[in-house]
């Protein structure tokens, strides 16, 4: 379910709002992947910052796709996150 919601947001370039470890965040979602330990993750740019961060799926809850808020993706060098 999370994967479907997040894939749609990525495809449509919609911002998303969710809770992550008790903190509410709004991000521009970029890519879904698995980390070195096999945990499903999503990379995204935190709104109003230049920070691109990895978020573990298991810590994400109460996802809301902000359909009226779109973003232009930045070029992400994923090699620095490996």
ROZA-939122 format. One record per residue (C-alpha): residue number from 1; z, y, x; residue in one letter. Coordinates in nm, 4 decimals. Example, Ala and Ser with C-alpha at 12.3 -4.5 7.8 and 13.67 -1.06 7.14 Angstrom:
2
> 1 | 0.7800 | -0.4500 | 1.2300 | a .
> 2 | 0.7140 | -0.1060 | 1.3670 | s .
END
This chain:
82
> 1 | 0.0000 | 0.0000 | 0.0000 | x .
> 2 | 0.0929 | 0.2502 | 0.2746 | x .
> 3 | -0.2220 | 0.1586 | 0.4639 | x .
> 4 | -0.4449 | 0.2296 | 0.1636 | x .
> 5 | -0.2807 | 0.5654 | 0.0941 | x .
> 6 | -0.2956 | 0.6729 | 0.4563 | x .
> 7 | -0.6530 | 0.5498 | 0.5094 | x .
> 8 | -0.7667 | 0.7551 | 0.2115 | x .
> 9 | -0.5869 | 1.0646 | 0.3443 | x .
> 10 | -0.7492 | 1.0178 | 0.6867 | x .
> 11 | -1.0947 | 0.9678 | 0.5347 | x .
> 12 | -1.0635 | 1.2761 | 0.3118 | x .
> 13 | -0.8828 | 1.4818 | 0.5790 | x .
> 14 | -0.5875 | 1.5501 | 0.3514 | x .
> 15 | -0.2490 | 1.6455 | 0.4899 | x .
> 16 | 0.0372 | 1.4152 | 0.3968 | x .
> 17 | 0.4082 | 1.4737 | 0.3402 | x .
> 18 | 0.6620 | 1.1987 | 0.3907 | x .
> 19 | 1.0124 | 1.1206 | 0.5026 | x .
> 20 | 1.0542 | 0.9705 | 0.8461 | x .
> 21 | 1.4005 | 0.8648 | 0.9524 | x .
> 22 | 1.5638 | 1.1062 | 0.7056 | x .
> 23 | 1.3414 | 1.4011 | 0.8068 | x .
> 24 | 1.0671 | 1.5419 | 0.5849 | x .
> 25 | 0.7397 | 1.6040 | 0.7689 | x .
> 26 | 0.3892 | 1.7268 | 0.6887 | x .
> 27 | 0.1188 | 1.5960 | 0.9199 | x .
> 28 | -0.2570 | 1.5852 | 0.9656 | x .
> 29 | -0.3091 | 1.2065 | 0.9838 | x .
> 30 | -0.5554 | 1.0933 | 1.2512 | x .
> 31 | -0.5527 | 0.7209 | 1.3161 | x .
> 32 | -0.3715 | 0.4007 | 1.2183 | x .
> 33 | -0.3093 | 0.1503 | 1.4960 | x .
> 34 | -0.0591 | -0.0915 | 1.6458 | x .
> 35 | 0.1571 | -0.0073 | 1.9443 | x .
> 36 | 0.2153 | -0.2300 | 2.2461 | x .
> 37 | 0.4915 | -0.4146 | 2.0601 | x .
> 38 | 0.2614 | -0.4905 | 1.7654 | x .
> 39 | 0.4242 | -0.2410 | 1.5280 | x .
> 40 | 0.1891 | -0.0667 | 1.2863 | x .
> 41 | 0.1770 | 0.3075 | 1.3526 | x .
> 42 | -0.0022 | 0.6242 | 1.2528 | x .
> 43 | -0.0793 | 0.9153 | 1.4815 | x .
> 44 | -0.0831 | 1.2643 | 1.3389 | x .
> 45 | -0.0416 | 1.6305 | 1.4230 | x .
> 46 | 0.2776 | 1.7798 | 1.2864 | x .
> 47 | 0.1972 | 2.0893 | 1.0772 | x .
> 48 | 0.2492 | 2.4291 | 1.2363 | x .
> 49 | 0.2699 | 2.2748 | 1.5837 | x .
> 50 | 0.0317 | 2.1413 | 1.8464 | x .
> 51 | 0.2296 | 1.8176 | 1.8698 | x .
> 52 | 0.0551 | 1.4882 | 1.8042 | x .
> 53 | 0.3083 | 1.2149 | 1.7473 | x .
> 54 | 0.3219 | 0.8434 | 1.6729 | x .
> 55 | 0.5066 | 0.7328 | 1.3600 | x .
> 56 | 0.6102 | 0.3734 | 1.2839 | x .
> 57 | 0.5061 | 0.2547 | 0.9386 | x .
> 58 | 0.8417 | 0.0915 | 0.8700 | x .
> 59 | 1.0194 | 0.4284 | 0.8995 | x .
> 60 | 0.7801 | 0.6134 | 0.6635 | x .
> 61 | 0.8678 | 0.6466 | 0.2967 | x .
> 62 | 0.7984 | 0.8707 | -0.0070 | x .
> 63 | 0.4403 | 0.9461 | 0.0998 | x .
> 64 | 0.2647 | 1.2270 | -0.0834 | x .
> 65 | -0.1021 | 1.3049 | -0.0174 | x .
> 66 | -0.1518 | 1.6807 | -0.0353 | x .
> 67 | -0.4968 | 1.6734 | -0.1920 | x .
> 68 | -0.5288 | 2.0522 | -0.1994 | x .
> 69 | -0.4479 | 2.0838 | 0.1724 | x .
> 70 | -0.7248 | 1.9738 | 0.4055 | x .
> 71 | -0.7476 | 1.9962 | 0.7822 | x .
> 72 | -1.0065 | 1.9937 | 1.0577 | x .
> 73 | -0.9249 | 1.7212 | 1.3103 | x .
> 74 | -0.8616 | 1.8043 | 1.6717 | x .
> 75 | -1.0032 | 1.5933 | 1.9486 | x .
> 76 | -0.7395 | 1.3351 | 2.0361 | x .
> 77 | -0.7254 | 1.1694 | 2.3755 | x .
> 78 | -0.5659 | 0.8407 | 2.2694 | x .
> 79 | -0.5490 | 0.7128 | 2.6267 | x .
> 80 | -0.2457 | 0.9345 | 2.6888 | x .
> 81 | -0.0545 | 0.7550 | 2.4109 | x .
> 82 | -0.0931 | 0.4039 | 2.5500 | x .
END
